[in-house]
């Protein structure tokens, strides 16, 4: 059964954020829907298994953010315990 999570869920298979769509067995889906943690999704393609993500983007797929200094800022001096 295909569901969309309404709440954050965490377990041995991973973390599922709100808005993530999953394909879960009927018993698990019923428990999540009855507990108001998820809603049923109809006519959607989904993955297999309890916590398989079908959302196109997750934290592991996004490129990591890179901190950069503004142009002409030069380097930032590093403070040590001797400077305190």
mmCIF file of the N, C-alpha and C atoms, coordinates in Angstrom:
data_MODEL
# 
_entry.id   MODEL 
# 
loop_
_atom_site.group_PDB 
_atom_site.id 
_atom_site.type_symbol 
_atom_site.label_atom_id 
_atom_site.label_alt_id 
_atom_site.label_comp_id 
_atom_site.label_asym_id 
_atom_site.label_entity_id 
_atom_site.label_seq_id 
_atom_site.pdbx_PDB_ins_code 
_atom_site.Cartn_x 
_atom_site.Cartn_y 
_atom_site.Cartn_z 
_atom_site.occupancy 
_atom_site.B_iso_or_equiv 
_atom_site.pdbx_formal_charge 
_atom_site.auth_seq_id 
_atom_site.auth_comp_id 
_atom_site.auth_asym_id 
_atom_site.auth_atom_id 
_atom_site.pdbx_PDB_model_num 
ATOM 1   N N  . UNK A 1 1  ? 0.854  -1.172 0.000  1.00 0.00 ? 1  UNK A N  1 
ATOM 2   C CA . UNK A 1 1  ? 0.000  0.000  0.000  1.00 0.00 ? 1  UNK A CA 1 
ATOM 3   C C  . UNK A 1 1  ? 0.896  1.230  0.000  1.00 0.00 ? 1  UNK A C  1 
ATOM 4   N N  . UNK A 1 2  ? 0.538  2.220  -0.755 1.00 0.00 ? 2  UNK A N  1 
ATOM 5   C CA . UNK A 1 2  ? 1.338  3.430  -0.868 1.00 0.00 ? 2  UNK A CA 1 
ATOM 6   C C  . UNK A 1 2  ? 0.817  4.486  0.110  1.00 0.00 ? 2  UNK A C  1 
ATOM 7   N N  . UNK A 1 3  ? 1.744  5.087  0.858  1.00 0.00 ? 3  UNK A N  1 
ATOM 8   C CA . UNK A 1 3  ? 1.378  6.102  1.846  1.00 0.00 ? 3  UNK A CA 1 
ATOM 9   C C  . UNK A 1 3  ? 2.302  7.297  1.723  1.00 0.00 ? 3  UNK A C  1 
ATOM 10  N N  . UNK A 1 4  ? 1.864  8.419  2.286  1.00 0.00 ? 4  UNK A N  1 
ATOM 11  C CA . UNK A 1 4  ? 2.701  9.609  2.421  1.00 0.00 ? 4  UNK A CA 1 
ATOM 12  C C  . UNK A 1 4  ? 2.739  9.958  3.898  1.00 0.00 ? 4  UNK A C  1 
ATOM 13  N N  . UNK A 1 5  ? 3.949  10.083 4.428  1.00 0.00 ? 5  UNK A N  1 
ATOM 14  C CA . UNK A 1 5  ? 4.111  10.357 5.853  1.00 0.00 ? 5  UNK A CA 1 
ATOM 15  C C  . UNK A 1 5  ? 3.679  11.783 6.188  1.00 0.00 ? 5  UNK A C  1 
ATOM 16  N N  . UNK A 1 6  ? 2.961  11.917 7.305  1.00 0.00 ? 6  UNK A N  1 
ATOM 17  C CA . UNK A 1 6  ? 2.555  13.219 7.817  1.00 0.00 ? 6  UNK A CA 1 
ATOM 18  C C  . UNK A 1 6  ? 3.441  13.639 8.989  1.00 0.00 ? 6  UNK A C  1 
ATOM 19  N N  . UNK A 1 7  ? 4.170  12.679 9.553  1.00 0.00 ? 7  UNK A N  1 
ATOM 20  C CA . UNK A 1 7  ? 4.994  12.928 10.735 1.00 0.00 ? 7  UNK A CA 1 
ATOM 21  C C  . UNK A 1 7  ? 6.362  12.270 10.544 1.00 0.00 ? 7  UNK A C  1 
ATOM 22  N N  . UNK A 1 8  ? 7.328  12.713 11.313 1.00 0.00 ? 8  UNK A N  1 
ATOM 23  C CA . UNK A 1 8  ? 8.663  12.123 11.310 1.00 0.00 ? 8  UNK A CA 1 
ATOM 24  C C  . UNK A 1 8  ? 8.598  10.735 11.932 1.00 0.00 ? 8  UNK A C  1 
ATOM 25  N N  . UNK A 1 9  ? 9.279  9.768  11.314 1.00 0.00 ? 9  UNK A N  1 
ATOM 26  C CA . UNK A 1 9  ? 9.347  8.410  11.860 1.00 0.00 ? 9  UNK A CA 1 
ATOM 27  C C  . UNK A 1 9  ? 10.794 7.946  11.820 1.00 0.00 ? 9  UNK A C  1 
ATOM 28  N N  . UNK A 1 10 ? 11.223 7.222  12.849 1.00 0.00 ? 10 UNK A N  1 
ATOM 29  C CA . UNK A 1 10 ? 12.582 6.706  12.901 1.00 0.00 ? 10 UNK A CA 1 
ATOM 30  C C  . UNK A 1 10 ? 12.558 5.278  13.416 1.00 0.00 ? 10 UNK A C  1 
ATOM 31  N N  . UNK A 1 11 ? 13.414 4.449  12.854 1.00 0.00 ? 11 UNK A N  1 
ATOM 32  C CA . UNK A 1 11 ? 13.489 3.058  13.267 1.00 0.00 ? 11 UNK A CA 1 
ATOM 33  C C  . UNK A 1 11 ? 14.775 2.440  12.786 1.00 0.00 ? 11 UNK A C  1 
ATOM 34  N N  . UNK A 1 12 ? 14.937 1.141  12.944 1.00 0.00 ? 12 UNK A N  1 
ATOM 35  C CA . UNK A 1 12 ? 16.172 0.467  12.570 1.00 0.00 ? 12 UNK A CA 1 
ATOM 36  C C  . UNK A 1 12 ? 16.497 0.572  11.078 1.00 0.00 ? 12 UNK A C  1 
ATOM 37  N N  . UNK A 1 13 ? 15.478 0.802  10.241 1.00 0.00 ? 13 UNK A N  1 
ATOM 38  C CA . UNK A 1 13 ? 15.718 0.898  8.805  1.00 0.00 ? 13 UNK A CA 1 
ATOM 39  C C  . UNK A 1 13 ? 15.994 2.322  8.344  1.00 0.00 ? 13 UNK A C  1 
ATOM 40  N N  . UNK A 1 14 ? 15.913 3.294  9.245  1.00 0.00 ? 14 UNK A N  1 
ATOM 41  C CA . UNK A 1 14 ? 16.230 4.672  8.876  1.00 0.00 ? 14 UNK A CA 1 
ATOM 42  C C  . UNK A 1 14 ? 15.216 5.669  9.397  1.00 0.00 ? 14 UNK A C  1 
ATOM 43  N N  . UNK A 1 15 ? 15.325 6.890  8.875  1.00 0.00 ? 15 UNK A N  1 
ATOM 44  C CA . UNK A 1 15 ? 14.467 8.005  9.263  1.00 0.00 ? 15 UNK A CA 1 
ATOM 45  C C  . UNK A 1 15 ? 13.623 8.387  8.062  1.00 0.00 ? 15 UNK A C  1 
ATOM 46  N N  . UNK A 1 16 ? 12.346 8.638  8.297  1.00 0.00 ? 16 UNK A N  1 
ATOM 47  C CA . UNK A 1 16 ? 11.436 9.051  7.234  1.00 0.00 ? 16 UNK A CA 1 
ATOM 48  C C  . UNK A 1 16 ? 10.843 10.395 7.630  1.00 0.00 ? 16 UNK A C  1 
ATOM 49  N N  . UNK A 1 17 ? 11.023 11.389 6.768  1.00 0.00 ? 17 UNK A N  1 
ATOM 50  C CA . UNK A 1 17 ? 10.545 12.736 7.039  1.00 0.00 ? 17 UNK A CA 1 
ATOM 51  C C  . UNK A 1 17 ? 9.120  12.928 6.517  1.00 0.00 ? 17 UNK A C  1 
ATOM 52  N N  . UNK A 1 18 ? 8.398  13.888 7.093  1.00 0.00 ? 18 UNK A N  1 
ATOM 53  C CA . UNK A 1 18 ? 7.058  14.186 6.584  1.00 0.00 ? 18 UNK A CA 1 
ATOM 54  C C  . UNK A 1 18 ? 7.117  14.508 5.089  1.00 0.00 ? 18 UNK A C  1 
ATOM 55  N N  . UNK A 1 19 ? 6.135  14.033 4.335  1.00 0.00 ? 19 UNK A N  1 
ATOM 56  C CA . UNK A 1 19 ? 6.088  14.265 2.895  1.00 0.00 ? 19 UNK A CA 1 
ATOM 57  C C  . UNK A 1 19 ? 6.704  13.152 2.077  1.00 0.00 ? 19 UNK A C  1 
ATOM 58  N N  . UNK A 1 20 ? 7.445  12.250 2.732  1.00 0.00 ? 20 UNK A N  1 
ATOM 59  C CA . UNK A 1 20 ? 8.068  11.124 2.034  1.00 0.00 ? 20 UNK A CA 1 
ATOM 60  C C  . UNK A 1 20 ? 6.999  10.102 1.683  1.00 0.00 ? 20 UNK A C  1 
ATOM 61  N N  . UNK A 1 21 ? 7.046  9.598  0.457  1.00 0.00 ? 21 UNK A N  1 
ATOM 62  C CA . UNK A 1 21 ? 6.093  8.579  0.020  1.00 0.00 ? 21 UNK A CA 1 
ATOM 63  C C  . UNK A 1 21 ? 6.766  7.211  0.066  1.00 0.00 ? 21 UNK A C  1 
ATOM 64  N N  . UNK A 1 22 ? 6.019  6.225  0.595  1.00 0.00 ? 22 UNK A N  1 
ATOM 65  C CA . UNK A 1 22 ? 6.550  4.882  0.795  1.00 0.00 ? 22 UNK A CA 1 
ATOM 66  C C  . UNK A 1 22 ? 5.561  3.842  0.298  1.00 0.00 ? 22 UNK A C  1 
ATOM 67  N N  . UNK A 1 23 ? 6.078  2.662  0.007  1.00 0.00 ? 23 UNK A N  1 
ATOM 68  C CA . UNK A 1 23 ? 5.238  1.509  -0.276 1.00 0.00 ? 23 UNK A CA 1 
ATOM 69  C C  . UNK A 1 23 ? 5.460  0.536  0.875  1.00 0.00 ? 23 UNK A C  1 
ATOM 70  N N  . UNK A 1 24 ? 4.433  0.337  1.684  1.00 0.00 ? 24 UNK A N  1 
ATOM 71  C CA . UNK A 1 24 ? 4.559  -0.521 2.864  1.00 0.00 ? 24 UNK A CA 1 
ATOM 72  C C  . UNK A 1 24 ? 3.502  -1.616 2.810  1.00 0.00 ? 24 UNK A C  1 
ATOM 73  N N  . UNK A 1 25 ? 3.700  -2.639 3.641  1.00 0.00 ? 25 UNK A N  1 
ATOM 74  C CA . UNK A 1 25 ? 2.705  -3.713 3.695  1.00 0.00 ? 25 UNK A CA 1 
ATOM 75  C C  . UNK A 1 25 ? 1.407  -3.156 4.276  1.00 0.00 ? 25 UNK A C  1 
ATOM 76  N N  . UNK A 1 26 ? 0.293  -3.825 3.998  1.00 0.00 ? 26 UNK A N  1 
ATOM 77  C CA . UNK A 1 26 ? -1.036 -3.340 4.384  1.00 0.00 ? 26 UNK A CA 1 
ATOM 78  C C  . UNK A 1 26 ? -1.174 -3.147 5.891  1.00 0.00 ? 26 UNK A C  1 
ATOM 79  N N  . UNK A 1 27 ? -0.593 -4.070 6.681  1.00 0.00 ? 27 UNK A N  1 
ATOM 80  C CA . UNK A 1 27 ? -0.707 -3.979 8.141  1.00 0.00 ? 27 UNK A CA 1 
ATOM 81  C C  . UNK A 1 27 ? 0.002  -2.725 8.668  1.00 0.00 ? 27 UNK A C  1 
ATOM 82  N N  . UNK A 1 28 ? 1.232  -2.472 8.183  1.00 0.00 ? 28 UNK A N  1 
ATOM 83  C CA . UNK A 1 28 ? 1.978  -1.284 8.611  1.00 0.00 ? 28 UNK A CA 1 
ATOM 84  C C  . UNK A 1 28 ? 1.278  -0.014 8.152  1.00 0.00 ? 28 UNK A C  1 
ATOM 85  N N  . UNK A 1 29 ? 0.790  -0.018 6.904  1.00 0.00 ? 29 UNK A N  1 
ATOM 86  C CA . UNK A 1 29 ? 0.086  1.153  6.377  1.00 0.00 ? 29 UNK A CA 1 
ATOM 87  C C  . UNK A 1 29 ? -1.143 1.473  7.215  1.00 0.00 ? 29 UNK A C  1 
ATOM 88  N N  . UNK A 1 30 ? -1.921 0.455  7.552  1.00 0.00 ? 30 UNK A N  1 
ATOM 89  C CA . UNK A 1 30 ? -3.126 0.665  8.354  1.00 0.00 ? 30 UNK A CA 1 
ATOM 90  C C  . UNK A 1 30 ? -2.775 1.253  9.719  1.00 0.00 ? 30 UNK A C  1 
ATOM 91  N N  . UNK A 1 31 ? -1.729 0.739  10.341 1.00 0.00 ? 31 UNK A N  1 
ATOM 92  C CA . UNK A 1 31 ? -1.318 1.251  11.653 1.00 0.00 ? 31 UNK A CA 1 
ATOM 93  C C  . UNK A 1 31 ? -0.887 2.712  11.563 1.00 0.00 ? 31 UNK A C  1 
ATOM 94  N N  . UNK A 1 32 ? -0.117 3.065  10.534 1.00 0.00 ? 32 UNK A N  1 
ATOM 95  C CA . UNK A 1 32 ? 0.347  4.451  10.373 1.00 0.00 ? 32 UNK A CA 1 
ATOM 96  C C  . UNK A 1 32 ? -0.810 5.387  10.043 1.00 0.00 ? 32 UNK A C  1 
ATOM 97  N N  . UNK A 1 33 ? -1.728 4.936  9.189  1.00 0.00 ? 33 UNK A N  1 
ATOM 98  C CA . UNK A 1 33 ? -2.881 5.761  8.822  1.00 0.00 ? 33 UNK A CA 1 
ATOM 99  C C  . UNK A 1 33 ? -3.829 5.922  10.008 1.00 0.00 ? 33 UNK A C  1 
ATOM 100 N N  . UNK A 1 34 ? -4.114 4.824  10.710 1.00 0.00 ? 34 UNK A N  1 
ATOM 101 C CA . UNK A 1 34 ? -4.991 4.888  11.888 1.00 0.00 ? 34 UNK A CA 1 
ATOM 102 C C  . UNK A 1 34 ? -4.400 5.767  12.990 1.00 0.00 ? 34 UNK A C  1 
ATOM 103 N N  . UNK A 1 35 ? -3.090 5.788  13.109 1.00 0.00 ? 35 UNK A N  1 
ATOM 104 C CA . UNK A 1 35 ? -2.424 6.621  14.104 1.00 0.00 ? 35 UNK A CA 1 
ATOM 105 C C  . UNK A 1 35 ? -2.242 8.056  13.658 1.00 0.00 ? 35 UNK A C  1 
ATOM 106 N N  . UNK A 1 36 ? -2.743 8.392  12.475 1.00 0.00 ? 36 UNK A N  1 
ATOM 107 C CA . UNK A 1 36 ? -2.648 9.741  11.907 1.00 0.00 ? 36 UNK A CA 1 
ATOM 108 C C  . UNK A 1 36 ? -1.204 10.159 11.630 1.00 0.00 ? 36 UNK A C  1 
ATOM 109 N N  . UNK A 1 37 ? -0.331 9.171  11.347 1.00 0.00 ? 37 UNK A N  1 
ATOM 110 C CA . UNK A 1 37 ? 1.052  9.448  11.003 1.00 0.00 ? 37 UNK A CA 1 
ATOM 111 C C  . UNK A 1 37 ? 1.261  9.501  9.494  1.00 0.00 ? 37 UNK A C  1 
ATOM 112 N N  . UNK A 1 38 ? 0.278  8.997  8.725  1.00 0.00 ? 38 UNK A N  1 
ATOM 113 C CA . UNK A 1 38 ? 0.396  8.926  7.269  1.00 0.00 ? 38 UNK A CA 1 
ATOM 114 C C  . UNK A 1 38 ? -0.981 8.969  6.638  1.00 0.00 ? 38 UNK A C  1 
ATOM 115 N N  . UNK A 1 39 ? -0.980 9.242  5.321  1.00 0.00 ? 39 UNK A N  1 
ATOM 116 C CA . UNK A 1 39 ? -2.213 9.184  4.537  1.00 0.00 ? 39 UNK A CA 1 
ATOM 117 C C  . UNK A 1 39 ? -1.974 8.264  3.354  1.00 0.00 ? 39 UNK A C  1 
ATOM 118 N N  . UNK A 1 40 ? -3.040 7.639  2.860  1.00 0.00 ? 40 UNK A N  1 
ATOM 119 C CA . UNK A 1 40 ? -2.911 6.744  1.714  1.00 0.00 ? 40 UNK A CA 1 
ATOM 120 C C  . UNK A 1 40 ? -2.724 7.555  0.436  1.00 0.00 ? 40 UNK A C  1 
ATOM 121 N N  . UNK A 1 41 ? -1.840 7.070  -0.439 1.00 0.00 ? 41 UNK A N  1 
ATOM 122 C CA . UNK A 1 41 ? -1.606 7.694  -1.743 1.00 0.00 ? 41 UNK A CA 1 
ATOM 123 C C  . UNK A 1 41 ? -2.100 6.722  -2.799 1.00 0.00 ? 41 UNK A C  1 
ATOM 124 N N  . UNK A 1 42 ? -2.926 7.210  -3.703 1.00 0.00 ? 42 UNK A N  1 
ATOM 125 C CA . UNK A 1 42 ? -3.476 6.344  -4.747 1.00 0.00 ? 42 UNK A CA 1 
ATOM 126 C C  . UNK A 1 42 ? -2.835 6.659  -6.090 1.00 0.00 ? 42 UNK A C  1 
ATOM 127 N N  . UNK A 1 43 ? -2.631 5.623  -6.900 1.00 0.00 ? 43 UNK A N  1 
ATOM 128 C CA . UNK A 1 43 ? -2.108 5.734  -8.271 1.00 0.00 ? 43 UNK A CA 1 
ATOM 129 C C  . UNK A 1 43 ? -0.752 6.422  -8.337 1.00 0.00 ? 43 UNK A C  1 
ATOM 130 N N  . UNK A 1 44 ? 0.141  6.106  -7.419 1.00 0.00 ? 44 UNK A N  1 
ATOM 131 C CA . UNK A 1 44 ? 1.500  6.640  -7.420 1.00 0.00 ? 44 UNK A CA 1 
ATOM 132 C C  . UNK A 1 44 ? 2.487  5.492  -7.477 1.00 0.00 ? 44 UNK A C  1 
ATOM 133 N N  . UNK A 1 45 ? 3.589  5.690  -8.168 1.00 0.00 ? 45 UNK A N  1 
ATOM 134 C CA . UNK A 1 45 ? 4.641  4.689  -8.195 1.00 0.00 ? 45 UNK A CA 1 
ATOM 135 C C  . UNK A 1 45 ? 5.470  4.851  -6.922 1.00 0.00 ? 45 UNK A C  1 
ATOM 136 N N  . UNK A 1 46 ? 5.765  3.755  -6.223 1.00 0.00 ? 46 UNK A N  1 
ATOM 137 C CA . UNK A 1 46 ? 6.522  3.825  -4.978 1.00 0.00 ? 46 UNK A CA 1 
ATOM 138 C C  . UNK A 1 46 ? 7.528  2.684  -4.918 1.00 0.00 ? 46 UNK A C  1 
ATOM 139 N N  . UNK A 1 47 ? 8.474  2.768  -3.971 1.00 0.00 ? 47 UNK A N  1 
ATOM 140 C CA . UNK A 1 47 ? 9.507  1.753  -3.806 1.00 0.00 ? 47 UNK A CA 1 
ATOM 141 C C  . UNK A 1 47 ? 8.974  0.528  -3.085 1.00 0.00 ? 47 UNK A C  1 
ATOM 142 N N  . UNK A 1 48 ? 9.863  -0.356 -2.707 1.00 0.00 ? 48 UNK A N  1 
ATOM 143 C CA . UNK A 1 48 ? 9.492  -1.596 -2.038 1.00 0.00 ? 48 UNK A CA 1 
ATOM 144 C C  . UNK A 1 48 ? 10.101 -1.591 -0.647 1.00 0.00 ? 48 UNK A C  1 
ATOM 145 N N  . UNK A 1 49 ? 9.384  -2.110 0.330  1.00 0.00 ? 49 UNK A N  1 
ATOM 146 C CA . UNK A 1 49 ? 9.914  -2.216 1.680  1.00 0.00 ? 49 UNK A CA 1 
ATOM 147 C C  . UNK A 1 49 ? 9.336  -1.140 2.581  1.00 0.00 ? 49 UNK A C  1 
ATOM 148 N N  . UNK A 1 50 ? 9.514  -1.324 3.864  1.00 0.00 ? 50 UNK A N  1 
ATOM 149 C CA . UNK A 1 50 ? 8.902  -0.429 4.839  1.00 0.00 ? 50 UNK A CA 1 
ATOM 150 C C  . UNK A 1 50 ? 9.406  1.003  4.742  1.00 0.00 ? 50 UNK A C  1 
ATOM 151 N N  . UNK A 1 51 ? 10.692 1.219  4.556  1.00 0.00 ? 51 UNK A N  1 
ATOM 152 C CA . UNK A 1 51 ? 11.211 2.575  4.544  1.00 0.00 ? 51 UNK A CA 1 
ATOM 153 C C  . UNK A 1 51 ? 11.949 2.916  3.252  1.00 0.00 ? 51 UNK A C  1 
ATOM 154 N N  . UNK A 1 52 ? 11.498 2.400  2.131  1.00 0.00 ? 52 UNK A N  1 
ATOM 155 C CA . UNK A 1 52 ? 12.101 2.769  0.848  1.00 0.00 ? 52 UNK A CA 1 
ATOM 156 C C  . UNK A 1 52 ? 11.532 4.117  0.428  1.00 0.00 ? 52 UNK A C  1 
ATOM 157 N N  . UNK A 1 53 ? 12.412 5.066  0.143  1.00 0.00 ? 53 UNK A N  1 
ATOM 158 C CA . UNK A 1 53 ? 11.967 6.401  -0.222 1.00 0.00 ? 53 UNK A CA 1 
ATOM 159 C C  . UNK A 1 53 ? 11.684 6.469  -1.712 1.00 0.00 ? 53 UNK A C  1 
ATOM 160 N N  . UNK A 1 54 ? 10.611 7.133  -2.059 1.00 0.00 ? 54 UNK A N  1 
ATOM 161 C CA . UNK A 1 54 ? 10.306 7.359  -3.457 1.00 0.00 ? 54 UNK A CA 1 
ATOM 162 C C  . UNK A 1 54 ? 10.406 8.839  -3.791 1.00 0.00 ? 54 UNK A C  1 
ATOM 163 N N  . UNK A 1 55 ? 10.626 9.659  -2.796 1.00 0.00 ? 55 UNK A N  1 
ATOM 164 C CA . UNK A 1 55 ? 10.798 11.082 -3.011 1.00 0.00 ? 55 UNK A CA 1 
ATOM 165 C C  . UNK A 1 55 ? 12.068 11.287 -3.838 1.00 0.00 ? 55 UNK A C  1 
ATOM 166 N N  . UNK A 1 56 ? 12.032 12.186 -4.783 1.00 0.00 ? 56 UNK A N  1 
ATOM 167 C CA . UNK A 1 56 ? 13.155 12.336 -5.697 1.00 0.00 ? 56 UNK A CA 1 
ATOM 168 C C  . UNK A 1 56 ? 14.397 12.915 -5.035 1.00 0.00 ? 56 UNK A C  1 
ATOM 169 N N  . UNK A 1 57 ? 14.246 13.618 -3.927 1.00 0.00 ? 57 UNK A N  1 
ATOM 170 C CA . UNK A 1 57 ? 15.406 14.217 -3.285 1.00 0.00 ? 57 UNK A CA 1 
ATOM 171 C C  . UNK A 1 57 ? 15.404 13.901 -1.800 1.00 0.00 ? 57 UNK A C  1 
ATOM 172 N N  . UNK A 1 58 ? 16.558 13.537 -1.282 1.00 0.00 ? 58 UNK A N  1 
ATOM 173 C CA . UNK A 1 58 ? 16.703 13.410 0.160  1.00 0.00 ? 58 UNK A CA 1 
ATOM 174 C C  . UNK A 1 58 ? 18.061 13.974 0.538  1.00 0.00 ? 58 UNK A C  1 
ATOM 175 N N  . UNK A 1 59 ? 18.373 14.015 1.788  1.00 0.00 ? 59 UNK A N  1 
ATOM 176 C CA . UNK A 1 59 ? 19.603 14.649 2.258  1.00 0.00 ? 59 UNK A CA 1 
ATOM 177 C C  . UNK A 1 59 ? 20.846 14.019 1.658  1.00 0.00 ? 59 UNK A C  1 
ATOM 178 N N  . UNK A 1 60 ? 20.836 12.718 1.431  1.00 0.00 ? 60 UNK A N  1 
ATOM 179 C CA . UNK A 1 60 ? 22.015 12.042 0.889  1.00 0.00 ? 60 UNK A CA 1 
ATOM 180 C C  . UNK A 1 60 ? 22.235 12.390 -0.579 1.00 0.00 ? 60 UNK A C  1 
ATOM 181 N N  . UNK A 1 61 ? 21.207 12.783 -1.300 1.00 0.00 ? 61 UNK A N  1 
ATOM 182 C CA . UNK A 1 61 ? 21.336 13.080 -2.716 1.00 0.00 ? 61 UNK A CA 1 
ATOM 183 C C  . UNK A 1 61 ? 21.712 14.536 -2.976 1.00 0.00 ? 61 UNK A C  1 
ATOM 184 N N  . UNK A 1 62 ? 21.418 15.443 -2.041 1.00 0.00 ? 62 UNK A N  1 
ATOM 185 C CA . UNK A 1 62 ? 21.735 16.855 -2.247 1.00 0.00 ? 62 UNK A CA 1 
ATOM 186 C C  . UNK A 1 62 ? 23.232 17.072 -2.140 1.00 0.00 ? 62 UNK A C  1 
ATOM 187 N N  . UNK A 1 63 ? 23.734 17.985 -2.938 1.00 0.00 ? 63 UNK A N  1 
ATOM 188 C CA . UNK A 1 63 ? 25.147 18.344 -2.854 1.00 0.00 ? 63 UNK A CA 1 
ATOM 189 C C  . UNK A 1 63 ? 25.387 19.070 -1.531 1.00 0.00 ? 63 UNK A C  1 
ATOM 190 N N  . UNK A 1 64 ? 26.502 18.795 -0.857 1.00 0.00 ? 64 UNK A N  1 
ATOM 191 C CA . UNK A 1 64 ? 26.775 19.477 0.406  1.00 0.00 ? 64 UNK A CA 1 
ATOM 192 C C  . UNK A 1 64 ? 27.008 20.969 0.175  1.00 0.00 ? 64 UNK A C  1 
ATOM 193 N N  . UNK A 1 65 ? 26.598 21.777 1.139  1.00 0.00 ? 65 UNK A N  1 
ATOM 194 C CA . UNK A 1 65 ? 26.804 23.214 1.031  1.00 0.00 ? 65 UNK A CA 1 
ATOM 195 C C  . UNK A 1 65 ? 28.264 23.531 1.310  1.00 0.00 ? 65 UNK A C  1 
ATOM 196 N N  . UNK A 1 66 ? 28.779 24.515 0.611  1.00 0.00 ? 66 UNK A N  1 
ATOM 197 C CA . UNK A 1 66 ? 30.159 24.933 0.787  1.00 0.00 ? 66 UNK A CA 1 
ATOM 198 C C  . UNK A 1 66 ? 30.180 26.367 1.296  1.00 0.00 ? 66 UNK A C  1 
ATOM 199 N N  . UNK A 1 67 ? 30.863 26.609 2.411  1.00 0.00 ? 67 UNK A N  1 
ATOM 200 C CA . UNK A 1 67 ? 31.007 27.957 2.938  1.00 0.00 ? 67 UNK A CA 1 
ATOM 201 C C  . UNK A 1 67 ? 32.181 28.624 2.234  1.00 0.00 ? 67 UNK A C  1 
ATOM 202 N N  . UNK A 1 68 ? 31.984 29.833 1.761  1.00 0.00 ? 68 UNK A N  1 
ATOM 203 C CA . UNK A 1 68 ? 33.055 30.572 1.089  1.00 0.00 ? 68 UNK A CA 1 
ATOM 204 C C  . UNK A 1 68 ? 33.111 31.977 1.648  1.00 0.00 ? 68 UNK A C  1 
ATOM 205 N N  . UNK A 1 69 ? 34.290 32.566 1.599  1.00 0.00 ? 69 UNK A N  1 
ATOM 206 C CA . UNK A 1 69 ? 34.472 33.949 2.026  1.00 0.00 ? 69 UNK A CA 1 
ATOM 207 C C  . UNK A 1 69 ? 34.126 34.874 0.870  1.00 0.00 ? 69 UNK A C  1 
ATOM 208 N N  . UNK A 1 70 ? 33.650 36.079 1.171  1.00 0.00 ? 70 UNK A N  1 
ATOM 209 C CA . UNK A 1 70 ? 33.392 37.043 0.110  1.00 0.00 ? 70 UNK A CA 1 
ATOM 210 C C  . UNK A 1 70 ? 34.693 37.384 -0.623 1.00 0.00 ? 70 UNK A C  1 
ATOM 211 N N  . UNK A 1 71 ? 34.576 37.801 -1.871 1.00 0.00 ? 71 UNK A N  1 
ATOM 212 C CA . UNK A 1 71 ? 35.759 38.151 -2.667 1.00 0.00 ? 71 UNK A CA 1 
ATOM 213 C C  . UNK A 1 71 ? 36.547 39.251 -1.970 1.00 0.00 ? 71 UNK A C  1 
ATOM 214 N N  . UNK A 1 72 ? 37.842 39.103 -1.896 1.00 0.00 ? 72 UNK A N  1 
ATOM 215 C CA . UNK A 1 72 ? 38.715 40.096 -1.285 1.00 0.00 ? 72 UNK A CA 1 
ATOM 216 C C  . UNK A 1 72 ? 38.786 40.016 0.229  1.00 0.00 ? 72 UNK A C  1 
ATOM 217 N N  . UNK A 1 73 ? 38.165 39.036 0.847  1.00 0.00 ? 73 UNK A N  1 
ATOM 218 C CA . UNK A 1 73 ? 38.159 38.940 2.304  1.00 0.00 ? 73 UNK A CA 1 
ATOM 219 C C  . UNK A 1 73 ? 39.463 38.372 2.839  1.00 0.00 ? 73 UNK A C  1 
ATOM 220 N N  . UNK A 1 74 ? 40.234 37.677 2.000  1.00 0.00 ? 74 UNK A N  1 
ATOM 221 C CA . UNK A 1 74 ? 41.475 37.081 2.472  1.00 0.00 ? 74 UNK A CA 1 
ATOM 222 C C  . UNK A 1 74 ? 41.209 35.919 3.391  1.00 0.00 ? 74 UNK A C  1 
ATOM 223 N N  . UNK A 1 75 ? 42.181 35.563 4.200  1.00 0.00 ? 75 UNK A N  1 
ATOM 224 C CA . UNK A 1 75 ? 41.988 34.435 5.105  1.00 0.00 ? 75 UNK A CA 1 
ATOM 225 C C  . UNK A 1 75 ? 41.603 34.938 6.488  1.00 0.00 ? 75 UNK A C  1 
ATOM 226 N N  . UNK A 1 76 ? 40.982 34.080 7.252  1.00 0.00 ? 76 UNK A N  1 
ATOM 227 C CA . UNK A 1 76 ? 40.559 34.408 8.610  1.00 0.00 ? 76 UNK A CA 1 
ATOM 228 C C  . UNK A 1 76 ? 41.587 33.832 9.564  1.00 0.00 ? 76 UNK A C  1 
ATOM 229 N N  . UNK A 1 77 ? 42.139 34.669 10.491 1.00 0.00 ? 77 UNK A N  1 
ATOM 230 C CA . UNK A 1 77 ? 43.138 34.136 11.423 1.00 0.00 ? 77 UNK A CA 1 
ATOM 231 C C  . UNK A 1 77 ? 42.519 33.126 12.379 1.00 0.00 ? 77 UNK A C  1 
ATOM 232 N N  . UNK A 1 78 ? 43.245 32.088 12.673 1.00 0.00 ? 78 UNK A N  1 
ATOM 233 C CA . UNK A 1 78 ? 42.785 31.031 13.563 1.00 0.00 ? 78 UNK A CA 1 
ATOM 234 C C  . UNK A 1 78 ? 43.198 31.384 14.989 1.00 0.00 ? 78 UNK A C  1 
ATOM 235 N N  . UNK A 1 79 ? 42.261 31.359 15.924 1.00 0.00 ? 79 UNK A N  1 
ATOM 236 C CA . UNK A 1 79 ? 42.584 31.630 17.325 1.00 0.00 ? 79 UNK A CA 1 
ATOM 237 C C  . UNK A 1 79 ? 43.011 30.339 18.005 1.00 0.00 ? 79 UNK A C  1 
ATOM 238 N N  . UNK A 1 80 ? 43.976 30.437 18.860 1.00 0.00 ? 80 UNK A N  1 
ATOM 239 C CA . UNK A 1 80 ? 44.426 29.285 19.646 1.00 0.00 ? 80 UNK A CA 1 
ATOM 240 C C  . UNK A 1 80 ? 44.234 29.598 21.110 1.00 0.00 ? 80 UNK A C  1 
ATOM 241 N N  . UNK A 1 81 ? 44.454 28.628 21.971 1.00 0.00 ? 81 UNK A N  1 
ATOM 242 C CA . UNK A 1 81 ? 44.306 28.845 23.413 1.00 0.00 ? 81 UNK A CA 1 
ATOM 243 C C  . UNK A 1 81 ? 45.368 29.819 23.928 1.00 0.00 ? 81 UNK A C  1 
ATOM 244 N N  . UNK A 1 82 ? 46.478 29.973 23.211 1.00 0.00 ? 82 UNK A N  1 
ATOM 245 C CA . UNK A 1 82 ? 47.521 30.927 23.620 1.00 0.00 ? 82 UNK A CA 1 
ATOM 246 C C  . UNK A 1 82 ? 47.066 32.354 23.417 1.00 0.00 ? 82 UNK A C  1 
ATOM 247 N N  . UNK A 1 83 ? 46.089 32.567 22.532 1.00 0.00 ? 83 UNK A N  1 
ATOM 248 C CA . UNK A 1 83 ? 45.623 33.913 22.232 1.00 0.00 ? 83 UNK A CA 1 
ATOM 249 C C  . UNK A 1 83 ? 44.620 34.421 23.265 1.00 0.00 ? 83 UNK A C  1 
ATOM 250 N N  . UNK A 1 84 ? 44.108 33.564 24.102 1.00 0.00 ? 84 UNK A N  1 
ATOM 251 C CA . UNK A 1 84 ? 43.058 33.928 25.043 1.00 0.00 ? 84 UNK A CA 1 
ATOM 252 C C  . UNK A 1 84 ? 43.635 34.465 26.315 1.00 0.00 ? 84 UNK A C  1 
# 
